[in-house]
Amino acid sequence: MRDGRPVRIYHMDLYRMTGSGDLDSIGIDDYLNDPDGIVVIEWPDRAPGWLPAEYILVTMEMVADTKRAIRISPSASPSATRERQAIERTRREVGSGAG
């Protein structure tokens, strides 16, 4: 909850999307503009013109059959300060074993 209000999480798998017409037909803009929502997008490279300037990118890389390396980074936007702060909080909590 944020400020006592529920936060909606939307998951979008864009693997089969072929163009902006597909993205428009699913209403991606509505999800991205929901002030109480978090949008998790798989294959974000399929929506280059739709992504906001500030976002958090999570990449997963297979390093062994049962192990993955996870990288969390803010967008390249210089105004992504809030995203950088959220990542640093996450690193501190995960690194300390909190949560």
N, C-alpha and C positions, 0 to 999 in steps of 0.2 A: 504494500500500500504506500502511496505517496500522499502525504498530507491527509491521511485518513481515507483517501479514495482508492478504490481498486485500480490496478494497472492491467490493461489488456495486453496480452502477448499474441502477436500474429506471426505465423510461420509461412514463408513463401519459398517454394522450391521452383526456381525459374529454369531448371535444366531443359525443359521441353519448349521454352519460349523461343520464338523465332524472330520477333520484331516488336516494335513499339505498339503495333495494333493489338498484339496479344496482351501486352501489359496494360494497355488502356481498357481492354475488355474485362479484365479481372478487377479493375478499379484500384490499381496500386497506389494512385495518388491519394485516394481516400484513406487508405491505411497509413501511408507515410505522414499524413497531416493530422492524424488523431493525436491530440495533445495528451491523452491518457493512455497511449499505446506505445509498445515497443515492437518493432518489426524486425524479425530475424529472417534474413534472406540467404538462401543457398544459391550459389551461382550468381552473385551480384554483378559480375562482368556482363551478364545478359541484359542489364538495365542501366547502361552508362548514363543516359540522360535523365534518369528518374531519381537517382540517389541524392540525398541532401548533401550540402557542403561539409557538414560535420557528421561523422559516424564513427563507430568502433568496428574495426575489422578483426575477426577471429579466423585464423587459418589453422588447419590441422594437417599434419604431415605424418605419414606412416613411417616409423623408424624401426619397427620389428612387427612380427605377426600379431602381437598382442599389446603393442605400445604405440602411442601417438605423441607427437610434440605439438603443443598448442601455443600459438603466438597471438598475443592481443596487442593491437596497435591502433592509435587514433588516425583519422583521415589526415591527409597532408595539409588540410586547411589550417592557416595560422590562427584562425579563430576557434579551433577545437580545444580550447582550454578546459571546458567542462568534461570533455571526453578523456583528456589526459589525467585529470584529477580522479575520475572514476576508475581508470586503469591503475593508477598508483594506489588507491585505497584497496582495490582487489588484490594487487600484489602484496601489500602489507598483510592483509587478512589471510591470504592463502599461505604466504611465507611463514606466518607465525602460527599457523594451525588453528586460527580462530574460526569459529563458525561451524 
